[in-house]
């Protein structure tokens, strides 16, 4: 989209804290003139699954400056693994 000059909406089909953190980082790396909107899916759910997730404030969302996505998953909230590979 950027190479074609097409503005974009950055979102996913659904998510929570982890997806919102990833969306916020991608949105921050998108040129502002090409960022139409991004979605904070964690505001649509009632269970938080990560500490440090971005929160919408005054209609804006900011990515964390902490390493990685800037979040710490709440393993007890996520439950048992569906698949494990070693």
C-alpha positions in Angstrom: 0.0 0.0 0.0 2.8 2.4 0.9 4.6 1.9 -2.4 1.3 2.6 -4.2 0.4 5.6 -2.1 -2.8 3.9 -0.8 -4.0 4.9 2.7 -4.8 1.9 4.9 -6.7 0.8 7.9 -4.6 -1.5 10.2 -6.6 -4.1 12.0 -7.2 -7.9 12.4 -10.3 -10.0 12.2 -10.4 -9.9 16.0 -8.1 -9.8 19.0 -7.3 -8.4 22.4 -4.2 -7.0 24.1 -1.6 -8.9 22.1 -3.2 -8.0 18.7 -3.7 -4.4 19.8 0.0 -4.2 20.7 1.0 -5.5 17.3 -1.4 -3.2 15.5 -0.1 -0.2 17.4 3.5 -0.9 16.4 2.6 -1.4 12.7 0.6 1.8 12.8 3.5 3.7 14.2 5.7 2.5 11.3 3.2 3.6 8.7 3.6 7.1 7.2 1.0 9.3 8.8 -0.3 10.5 5.5 -1.1 6.8 4.5 -2.6 5.7 7.9 -6.4 6.0 7.6 -7.1 4.3 10.9 -6.1 1.5 13.3 -8.2 -0.5 15.7 -7.8 -1.1 19.5 -9.4 -4.5 19.8 -8.7 -4.7 23.5 -11.4 -2.1 24.1 -14.0 -4.5 22.8 -13.2 -7.4 25.2 -13.7 -7.8 28.9 -10.7 -10.1 29.7 -7.2 -8.7 29.6 -4.6 -11.2 28.5 -1.5 -9.1 28.7 0.0 -6.4 31.0 1.3 -3.2 29.4 -1.0 -3.3 26.3 -1.7 0.0 24.7 -4.9 1.7 25.8 -6.9 4.3 23.8 -6.7 7.8 25.3 -8.5 10.8 23.8 -9.1 8.8 20.6 -5.5 7.9 20.1 -3.4 4.8 20.6 0.3 4.7 21.2 2.7 1.8 20.9 4.8 0.9 24.0 8.5 1.9 24.0 9.3 -1.3 26.0 11.2 -4.1 24.2 9.3 -6.2 21.7 5.6 -5.5 21.7 5.9 -4.0 25.2 3.6 -6.5 26.8 3.7 -9.4 29.2 1.2 -12.1 28.5 -0.9 -13.3 31.4 -0.4 -17.0 31.0 -3.1 -17.8 33.5 -5.6 -15.9 31.5 -4.5 -17.6 28.2 -5.0 -21.1 29.6 -3.4 -24.3 28.5 -1.5 -24.5 25.3 -3.4 -25.9 22.3 -0.2 -27.0 20.6 3.4 -27.2 21.7 6.5 -27.8 19.6 10.0 -28.4 20.9 
